[in-house]
Amino acid sequence: SVDARGGTPSEANSVSSDNPDVLNPVLVKVVVTDSIHLRVFFSEPMVVDTQILKEGLILDHGLSVVAAIVVAPAFCMAELTLSEPLSPAVIYTLTLNGVVCDCVGNPAPTGTFLTFGLPSRPFFNDLKINEVLSNPMGDTDGDFVEIYNVSDKIIDLRNVMMGTGNGDLPDNALPVIADGFQLFPHQYAAICKNRALTLSQYVV
């Protein structure tokens, strides 16, 4: 609300206006849950049926989608079942063909794609903490921890814990990214409290 009273009970909302959704949904990430199952994340809710998802998500290396469902209640993630298991050390590509839309009919751009692969278990020294920013500009929530994958593995950051304190398992340790994120060999990831704020404050 932008009303000076903080709200407009029993009156028209202070920001009431025509506010159409004109943004196209985009692919955010692909997470491998096991050798024949993927989770595909979108930037906004997608209300589409199984057949459209199967037709709209194209895989390479001879793979196809045999089952697909958009998961409630957020509808921003689809679970896919593949025609055959993923092979280790192969980089796959998932491409959109233009029939997948958000809940008001805005299509995901044709030809957009993400790569993914079967992740490997991380071991000691596979990941390095490359940078820690604990005092961000203006004492905001723009702080971050930057991780670098020094290995030749694909590492899923849901299998990596981070926390504070001493010992082999620090106090308050949590998965780095609970719903998963594939960090490819020799790539970086910045883990932050407020992604939009960090992006606005620092060169990325």
N, C-alpha and C positions, 0 to 999 in steps of 0.2 A: 504494500500500500504506500502511496505517496501523500495521502491525506495527513494533515498536520496533527490530527487526533490519533493517528496510528491505525485507523481502521474506519470502515463505513458500515456499521451494523444497520440493517434494515434499509439501506440505501444502495444505489448502484455502486459497484466497485470503482474505486478511484482510478484504476488503470483499465477500465472496461473499454475495449476497442476491438476492431477487426484485427486478428493476429494470426494470419494463415501460416501454415507450415510450408515453407518453400525450399527447405534444405534437403538435399539429396542424402540418403544414408550412405555411409562409407564403411568398408571393412576396417576393423580395428586390430584384430589379431586372430591367429589360429593356434589352438592348444591341442596337443595330442594327449588323449587320456589313456589310451592303450593302442596296441598295434592296428586295430581296426575301427577305432572311434576317435572322432575329432569334435572339438567345440569351436565354433566360428562366432566371433563377437562382432556386433555392428554398433554404430554410433548412436542409434535410436531404435525404438521398438519396431519390429518387423512382424506383421500379422499376415503370413502367407501359408498356403497349405503345403503338404508334403511333396506333391508332384511338382509344384513350381520350384521349391527348393532343390529338388533332385535335378531339374532341368537347368536351373540358374547357376549352380555351383559346379564348375568344370575342373576336373583334375587331370594331371598329366601322368606319364609313365603307365598308361593303360588302366588306371584306376577309375572307378565310377562310384557315385553315391547310390546305395541301394535302399537306404532309409534315412529320413530326416524329419526333425521336429523342432519348432521354435518353443523355447522353454518359458513358461509362465513363472512369476507374475510380471517380470520386467519385459519379456519378449525381445530382448536385445542379444540373445545368444541362441544359436541353433546347435543341436547335437546331431552328428552325422554318423552313419554306419557305412563303412567302405566295402567294396566288392572283394577285396583281398587284403592281407596284412601288409603294412608298411615294411620296407626293407631297411636295415641299418645302413648308415653312411650314404643315404640317398636324399637329395634335396628335392622336395616336391613343390608344385605350384598349384594354388587354388585361384581360379579366375572367375569373375562374374560375367554373365552374358547378357545382362540387361533386363531380365524378366523379374528379378527380385526387387520388391518395392517396400516402402515403409507403410504404415497403417493408413495413410491418406493418399497413397498412390505415387509418391515421388520415387523414381527408380534409382537403384544403386548404379553408378556409372559403368557402362559396358567396358570390359577390358581391364578394369582394375584388378589387382592380384596381390597375393601374399605368398611368401614361401614358408615352408615348415619341414620338419623332419622328425624322425624317431629320436627322442632325447636320450642322452646317456647319463648315468649316475655321476654326480660331481664328486671329486676326490680332493684331498688336500692340495692346495696350490693351483687348482684349476681356475679359481676366481681370485681376483685381487681387488681390494678396496683402493680405488685410484684417487678419490678425493672425498673429503668430508667438509660440508659447509654447515657449521653449527651456529654461526652468527650472521643471518641474512640481512639484507638491506632493511633499515628501518625497524629492526626487531620484529619482522613479520613471520609468516609461516612459509617463507620461500626457501627454507633450508633443504638440503638434499645429501644423499650419499651416492657417489658414482662407483659402479662396479665394472670391471673389465674382465672379459673371458679370455684368458691367456692360452686356453687349451684348443684342441682341434675338435672338440665335442660341441653338440647342441645341448645346452643345459636349460632345463625348465626351472625357473626361479620359484616355483611353488615348492620345490624340493630343497630349497636353501633357506636356512633360518638366520635371522639377524636380531641382535638384542644388546643390552648393556649389562655390565657386571663382569665378574671373573669366573674362570673355570671353563671346562669344555663346552658346557651349555649355559650361556649367559642368562641372567635373570631377565624375565619379560621377553624371551625370544619368541618371534613370530615368523611365519613364512614371509619371505620378501615380497612376493605377489601371490596372494592366497588363491586366486582363480587361474593362475598360471601365466607365464610369459616366456617365450623361447628366446634365449640369448645365444646367438650364433657365434662360432669361433671368431675371436679377435674383434668382437663388437663390445660396445659400451651400453650401459643402462643407468639412468639417473633415477633413483628412488626418492620420491619427495612427498611431502604432506599435501601440497596444493599445486597440482600440475600447472594450472593456468597462471598462477602467481609466479611460479618459478620461471615459466616461459616468458612472462612479461618483464622480469627483472634481469635476466641473464642472456647472453648471446648463446644460441643453441645451434 
